[in-house]
Amino acid sequence: MIWISLVFLEGEKISDEFLLESSESNSVSMNFKDSGIGFYKIFMPEYLGHEIFVQVRDMNKNIISEQNVHTKMSVGYFKFEKSGKYTINLSNVSKDQINLQVEVGETNSQNLIPSGMIILIGAIIIITTSFLKLKNYKIEQPDENIS
């Protein structure tokens, strides 16, 4: 688990904070290398039921993913196939102004495979040893029936 946490911390990411008025939009861009899985995290510190429309676009302005966010914090993932600049567009569709904190980055999913395998092997060992212990466990029954 510690290994997975360190892999996530090592990934490239950018953060931004801004105030969106009603019907206003803003964007955050980041350059991604090769292919992989990117993420965006949106946090509204003063959440009062506001709604944000989020759209992820690649360097050719193609829509990769879009989502409506109605929670205080939301995390979304998107797959990118080639290197380039990817843009997260955020639009305020509510009637009030919203303070937003946005973080965009790469998950480094390829680096998670070895640590995931270690966790899987550990879980299989724990389940197997638990099964073997329960298999030999016997409950003693009283000789007499107590009425």
PEURUR-V322878 format. One line per field, one symbol per residue. ss: DSSP state (2 for helix, 1 for strand, 0 for the rest). phi: phi as a letter, one per 30 degrees, with the letter a starting at -180 (. if undefined). A space follows every 50 residues. Layout:
ss: ???
phi: ???
This chain:
ss: 02222222220011111111000011111111000111111110000000 01111110000011111110001111111100011111111100000111 11111100222222222222222222222222222000000000000
phi: .dddddddddddabbabaccdeicbbbbbbdcchblbcbbbcbcecdbid bbccbcbddciddcabaccbbdbbbbbbcccbdlccccccbdccdcdbcb bbbbacdhdddddddddddddddddddddddddddcdbcdcddcdcc
